[in-house]
């Protein structure tokens, strides 16, 4: 894949990441292929409706449970049609402290310049640190 195609992959992935950071799922939908697959390790979601419902449910839960929630993403290396994104969630519960949770996803851009595949990767220690923070704040899932 040439330099121009890598730039196009980065641009599509960055635009999706910015939409997700802003909780703008209507905009995010435009970047997902109709047959997009989202693999989380223990589940596979298919199509924009299922994928966006998953993102919406996670965000709604966070906004319901925490006093403040902020999202930030960083697009890393692009290899062929796949870009790596690190997503960071900043969570705050009054009387507690801020917590930063990170995960990584590989997003593959397919034909038509839309995301065809998303693969979620947990980062070492992140899930455990989040569970400890939830327990510290008295939050049960």
C-alpha positions in Angstrom: 0.0 0.0 0.0 1.4 3.4 -1.0 1.9 6.5 1.0 -1.3 8.0 -0.4 -3.4 5.0 0.7 -1.8 5.0 4.2 -2.7 8.7 4.5 -6.3 7.8 3.5 -6.5 5.0 6.0 -5.2 7.4 8.8 -7.7 10.0 7.8 -10.7 7.7 7.9 -9.6 6.2 11.2 -8.9 9.6 12.8 -12.3 10.9 11.7 -14.1 7.8 13.3 -12.0 8.2 16.5 -12.9 11.9 16.8 -16.6 11.1 16.3 -16.4 8.5 19.1 -14.5 10.9 21.4 -17.3 13.3 20.9 -20.0 10.7 21.5 -21.2 11.5 18.0 -22.5 8.2 16.8 -24.4 9.6 13.9 -21.2 10.8 12.4 -19.4 7.6 13.4 -21.9 5.6 11.4 -20.7 7.1 8.1 -17.3 5.5 8.6 -18.5 2.0 9.2 -19.0 -0.4 6.3 -22.4 -2.1 6.2 -20.7 -5.5 6.9 -18.2 -4.1 9.4 -17.2 -6.6 12.2 -16.2 -5.6 15.7 -14.3 -8.3 17.6 -13.9 -7.7 21.4 -12.2 -11.0 22.2 -15.3 -12.6 23.8 -17.9 -11.2 21.4 -18.3 -10.3 17.8 -20.7 -7.6 16.7 -21.7 -7.3 13.0 -22.9 -4.2 11.2 -23.1 -0.5 12.2 -26.3 -0.9 14.2 -24.9 -3.5 16.5 -21.4 -1.9 16.8 -22.8 1.6 17.5 -25.3 0.1 20.0 -22.3 -1.4 21.9 -20.5 2.0 22.0 -23.7 3.8 23.0 -24.4 1.4 25.8 -20.9 1.7 27.2 -21.0 5.5 27.0 -24.5 5.7 28.6 -23.4 3.5 31.5 -20.2 5.7 32.1 -22.2 8.9 32.0 -24.8 7.5 34.3 -22.3 6.1 36.9 -19.5 8.8 36.9 -19.7 12.5 37.6 -17.5 13.3 34.7 -16.4 11.3 31.6 -14.0 12.4 28.9 -12.8 10.4 25.9 -9.5 10.9 24.0 -8.0 8.8 21.2 -4.6 8.7 19.5 -4.0 7.1 16.1 -0.8 5.2 16.0 1.0 3.3 13.2 -0.7 2.5 9.9 0.3 -0.9 8.4 -1.4 -1.5 5.0 -5.1 -0.9 5.4 -5.0 -1.2 9.3 -4.4 1.6 11.8 -3.9 1.2 15.5 -5.8 3.5 17.8 -5.3 3.9 21.6 -8.6 5.0 23.3 -8.3 6.7 26.7 -11.3 7.2 29.0 -11.0 9.6 31.8 -13.5 8.8 34.6 -14.2 10.8 37.7 -16.4 10.0 40.7 -17.1 12.7 43.3 -15.3 11.9 46.5 -12.9 9.7 44.6 -10.3 10.5 42.1 -9.7 10.5 38.4 -9.0 7.2 36.7 -7.5 6.8 33.2 -8.5 3.6 31.4 -6.9 2.7 28.0 -7.5 0.1 25.4 -6.2 -0.4 21.9 -8.0 -1.2 18.7 -6.9 -2.2 15.2 -9.2 -0.7 12.5 -9.0 -2.0 9.0 -10.3 0.2 6.2 -12.0 -1.8 3.3 -13.4 -0.9 0.0 -15.3 2.3 -0.3 -13.0 3.9 2.3 -15.0 2.7 5.3 -14.0 0.6 8.3 -14.5 -3.1 7.6 -13.1 -4.6 10.8 -12.4 -3.5 14.4 -10.4 -5.7 16.8 -10.3 -4.7 20.5 -7.1 -5.4 22.5 -6.9 -5.1 26.3 -3.7 -3.4 27.4 -1.8 -5.2 30.2 -3.0 -4.2 33.7 -5.7 -1.8 32.4 -8.8 -4.0 33.1 -7.5 -4.9 36.6 -6.8 -1.2 37.4 -10.3 -0.3 36.2 -11.9 -3.0 38.4 -9.9 -1.8 41.4 -11.1 1.8 40.8 -14.7 0.7 40.4 -14.4 -1.2 43.7 -12.8 1.8 45.4 -15.7 4.0 44.3 -18.3 1.4 45.3 -19.5 0.8 41.8 -20.8 -2.6 40.8 -21.4 -3.6 37.2 
